Amino acid sequence: MQHDEDILRLVTGAHALTRIASLETRTEAPAAQWRTISLLREYGPQRIGDLAALSRVTQPGMTRLVAQMTSEGLLERGVDAHDSRATVVSVTEAGLAALDEWMQVLGRALAPRFADLDDDDWTAIRRAADIVQARTRLVAPAVAPALADAR
């Protein structure tokens, strides 16, 4: 059971970092905006329903978010090559630049909380981050089709 608890501590710690980052950066942009751009950067253009499933939000909620982000020039809509009735969403260069800028702001905001860590602590954090990133990358691409099939 210890392994399950350790994984849960990583998840809750990540959630706490997200809350702290939002408070300390005083960003007006919703976290869903950055998550959406990150997903599109990692997995490429997506149908709105698949993007909603990957992001774990409702399709109407994702439709509203995509409309807002499209009007801001962060995303663009296109036609699905396999089904002309479906819309595919992709991230724009402006969206990628905004995400990169946000990541820099986020890093600077969180850095003071970790400034006193020694090399061993940084090695442990880097290793944990590598493991989490590798394990989540293996699972995530299968999420959208599996959830879409369940509907």
C-alpha positions in Angstrom: 0.0 0.0 0.0 3.0 2.3 0.5 3.5 2.7 -3.3 -0.1 3.8 -3.8 0.3 6.4 -1.0 3.5 7.7 -2.5 1.9 8.1 -5.9 -1.1 9.9 -4.3 1.4 12.2 -2.5 2.9 13.2 -5.9 -0.6 13.9 -7.3 -1.7 16.0 -4.4 1.6 17.8 -4.4 1.2 18.6 -8.1 -2.3 19.9 -7.4 -0.9 22.1 -4.5 1.8 23.5 -6.8 -0.8 24.3 -9.4 -2.9 26.2 -6.8 0.2 28.1 -5.5 1.3 29.0 -9.0 -2.1 30.4 -9.8 -2.1 32.5 -6.6 1.4 33.7 -6.9 1.4 34.6 -10.6 -2.1 36.1 -10.4 -2.8 34.9 -13.9 -6.2 35.7 -15.5 -5.9 32.8 -17.9 -7.7 29.6 -16.7 -5.5 26.6 -16.1 -7.6 24.8 -18.7 -6.1 27.1 -21.4 -2.5 26.1 -20.6 -3.6 22.4 -20.3 -5.3 22.6 -23.7 -2.3 24.1 -25.5 0.0 21.6 -23.8 -2.1 18.7 -24.9 -2.2 20.0 -28.5 1.5 20.5 -28.5 2.1 17.0 -27.3 -0.5 15.1 -29.2 -1.1 17.3 -32.3 -4.4 18.4 -33.7 -7.5 16.9 -32.1 -11.2 16.8 -32.5 -13.0 18.8 -29.9 -14.6 15.7 -28.3 -11.2 14.0 -28.1 -9.6 17.1 -26.7 -12.3 17.3 -24.1 -11.8 13.7 -23.1 -8.0 14.2 -22.9 -8.5 17.3 -20.7 -11.3 15.6 -18.7 -13.9 18.3 -19.3 -17.2 18.3 -21.0 -17.5 18.7 -24.7 -19.6 21.9 -24.4 -17.0 23.2 -21.9 -14.2 22.5 -24.4 -16.2 24.0 -27.2 -16.5 27.3 -25.2 -12.9 27.2 -24.3 -11.8 26.6 -27.9 -14.0 29.4 -29.1 -12.4 31.8 -26.6 -8.9 30.7 -27.4 -9.5 30.8 -31.1 -10.7 34.4 -30.9 -7.5 35.2 -28.9 -5.4 33.6 -31.7 -4.1 30.8 -29.5 -5.9 28.0 -31.4 -7.3 27.5 -34.9 -10.0 25.3 -36.2 -9.8 23.1 -39.3 -11.7 20.3 -41.0 -11.0 16.7 -40.1 -9.3 15.0 -43.1 -11.3 11.8 -42.3 -14.7 13.4 -41.7 -15.5 16.8 -43.2 -18.3 17.3 -40.7 -15.9 17.3 -37.7 -13.7 20.1 -36.5 -10.1 19.6 -35.7 -8.4 22.0 -33.3 -4.7 22.9 -33.5 -2.4 25.3 -31.6 -1.0 28.3 -33.3 2.5 29.7 -33.1 1.0 32.5 -30.9 -0.4 29.8 -28.6 2.9 28.0 -28.4 4.7 31.3 -27.6 2.1 32.1 -25.0 2.6 28.7 -23.4 6.4 29.1 -23.4 6.1 32.5 -21.8 3.7 31.1 -19.2 6.1 28.3 -18.3 8.9 30.9 -17.7 6.6 33.0 -15.5 5.5 29.8 -13.6 9.1 28.7 -13.1 10.2 32.0 -11.8 7.2 32.1 -9.4 7.9 28.6 -8.0 11.7 28.8 -7.9 11.9 30.5 -4.5 10.0 27.7 -2.8 12.8 25.3 -3.8 15.8 27.6 -3.7 17.3 25.9 -0.6 17.3 22.3 -2.0 20.7 20.6 -2.2 22.0 18.6 -5.2 20.6 15.3 -3.8 17.1 16.8 -3.5 17.3 18.1 -7.1 18.5 14.7 -8.3 15.5 13.1 -6.6 13.0 15.7 -8.0 14.5 15.3 -11.5 14.2 11.5 -11.3 10.6 11.6 -10.0 9.7 14.1 -12.7 11.3 11.8 -15.4 9.4 8.8 -14.1 6.0 10.6 -13.9 6.5 12.1 -17.3 7.4 8.7 -18.9 4.5 6.9 -17.2 1.9 9.5 -18.1 3.1 9.8 -21.7 2.5 6.1 -22.2 -1.1 6.3 -21.1 -2.4 9.6 -22.3 -2.6 9.0 -26.1 -5.0 6.1 -25.5 -7.3 8.1 -23.3 -9.2 10.1 -25.9 -10.2 7.3 -28.3 -11.1 5.0 -25.3 -13.4 7.7 -23.8 -14.9 8.6 -27.2 -15.7 4.9 -27.8 -17.5 4.8 -24.4 -19.9 7.6 -25.4 
